[in-house]
Amino acid sequence: MQKTVEEINPTKRRFTVEVPADVLEERIIQRLRSIGRTAKIPGFRPGKAPLSLLERRFGKDVEAEVVERVISEYYLRAVREEDVIPAAAPVFEHYDFKRKAPFRMTFTLEVYPEVKDLRYEGYTIEDEEIEVTEEDVERALSRIQLEKSSFETVEDGVADDDLVTVDYEIIEEGEKVENQYIKVGSEIIPAEISDALRGKRVGEAFEATATFPQEYPNRKMGGRTLTFKGTIKEVKRLKKAELNDDLARDLGYEDTEGLREAVRETIARAKRELLEERQKGELVRELVRRHDLEVPEGLLKPELRALLEDEKRKNPDVDVEKAMEELRGRAVDNVKANMLLDMIAVKEKVEVSEEELMRKISELARGMYLDPESFMNLYMQREGSIDALRQSMMREKAVEVMFRKAVRRGNSSGTEGQRKGE
């Protein structure tokens, strides 16, 4: 293979690659003979048809197939020899194929700019002592109690937070509704309805005239004043689970103290993870700040589009031109960060195994309440999505490399103690 490379700018190259004629000819002949071994051709047993006949029948298709494979193979070989990281798919400007003549192709390729002094070791991060207060633990235990609590039927008068089942009629509409659940005192319903229900018992009638806000979830009621007449059918009250050894054993712990200690450790671990995520973000921002590099347009445009789509989801009436201008700096920094992390991954020989990839897919699938196979099918519908997931995981590993090699400064006595206790 002969190759020439022209540097158009720091992030763009023009490759001209020449493949010897005998390479293509040999592959074409091999492919024709492979087809001949199984092809059914009248008058010939499989594998006995002459090459000239196979040429006439299959020659053009085989030539196209071989050329396609050679383009892909020699493109990759040229890029590897040049030791560049592609930033986007190549753009083929020209290729010329003639049998028994050298095959020439020319393509331009956006590449990652060269960073001669890539430094990512020894960055300083501010460490903090991880503190878990009694208030933190009590709040978590209260949430556990609430999760284990249940509604029980009561016979006394309705009170705030009771779950009441009612039948009622909307007088202005002549519409009757049965078995409607209402949580008394909830901000979702007008106060007049809760007021009419408080103190009532099962079987008693109630009546309320209520005005609904304009943006009420039920659009039929929004902005209207309606009268409700109905009957209470059932009253349920939340019975809060007791925080005792029985509850602890139900959750898999020996006693309340064991549960309390597990809650404390869980909170500490969550706080540690939040701190580490913040520290990693600071490391990446510092990485971008320390390295000045050109950003390939092929990477900047899709990043800018993605940020713009996020803005549109938040505000459909966003001024697109103004938003593009405001988001450009952030898009540049995002692309720089990704490029630098990719370079670190290459330098550190970071890899993502198939096992790691499948674990990640399972984790993401659980978050979407899908089985891994359904998640894969959904992901595969988007071209390159699995490769993008793998690349994202490699970048995460590159950040981990930076994190391990960082210098910690600050109060870390409690931090190290917490790490040992996790």
Secondary structure, 3 states (H helix, E strand, C coil): CEEEEEEEECCEEEEEEEECHHHHHHHHHHHHHHHHCCCCECCECCCCCCHHHHHHHHHHHHHHHHHHHHHHHHHHHHHHHHCCCECCCCEEEEEECCCCCCEEEEEEEEECCCCCCCCCCCCEEEECCCCCCHHHHHHHHHHHHHHHCEEEECCCCCCCCCEEEEEEEECCCCEEEEEEEEECCCCCCCHHHHHHHCCCCCCCEEEEEEECCCCCCCCCCCCCEEEEEEEEEEEEEEECCCCCHHHHHHCCCCCHHHHHHHHHHHHHHHHHHHHHHHHHHHHHHHHHHHCCCCCCHHHHHHHHHHHHHHHHHHCCCCCHHHHHHHHHHHHHHHHHHHHHHHHHHHHCCCCCCHHHHHHHHHHHHHHCCCCHHHHHHHHHCCCCHHHHHHHHHHHHHHHHHHHHCCEEEECCHHHHHHHHHC
